[in-house]
Amino acid sequence: MTRPTRSKTIAFHKPYGVLSQFTPEVSGQKTLADFGLPPGVYAAGRLDQDSEGLLILSSDRRLVHQLLEPSHAHPRIYLVQVERIPDEEALTMLRTGTDIRVGSRIYRTRPATVELMPEGFDLPPRNPPVRYRKSVPTTWLRLTLTEGKNRQVRRMTAATGFPTLRLVRVQVGHLALGDLQPGQWHTVQAQDILGTTPLSPDQKA
């Protein structure tokens, strides 16, 4: 009797400059294939090439579907470095909904949680480092979203007049990036991400 294949789910700290896929679009691009990830896993969502942080990959189609399905609204937490110091009007726009362009239409984002981060928290350095303008201050924000449109965080901060310089996803659902370093990964369970929410039965594993 053939034993069923057990699914595998991993948490990966995607470095800056790496595509969230296993094949390059042009020669020389770094991809997920460069990091020794287990075979048969696929990204549950994506991070842009110029973004960093927590990327979930799994061979469990039910889990991937549940993390991608907008109706489940799993929180995603980002640390975002922006140019200058956002005023209260900009913070209110981010919190209550911002108009961004998605494809050919204007989309109003869902309400988000936005906090100004204190100085002194630790993040691994980015390689290459962010190019700063000495005359322009920067601010770190902590954004919690429950949706994931293409380049949404960058479009949101740009729409309020404070462009994103660096973006690091630090949590998906209940699973935090923790002290996982860029390029490192480890195995996790579905419930590490979903908490007490059960896997949906509407997709075949």
Secondary structure, DSSP 4 states (H G I P E B T S, - for coil): -PPPPPP-EEEEEEPTTB-SSSS-SSTT-B-GGGGTPPTT-EESS---TT-EEEEEEES-HHHHHHHH-GGG---EEEEEEEES---HHHHHHHHH--EEEETTEEEEPPP-EEEEPPTT---PPPSSPP---TTS-EEEEEEEES---TTHHHHHHHHTT--EEEEEEEEETTEE-TTPPTT-EEEE-HHHHHTTPPPPTTS--
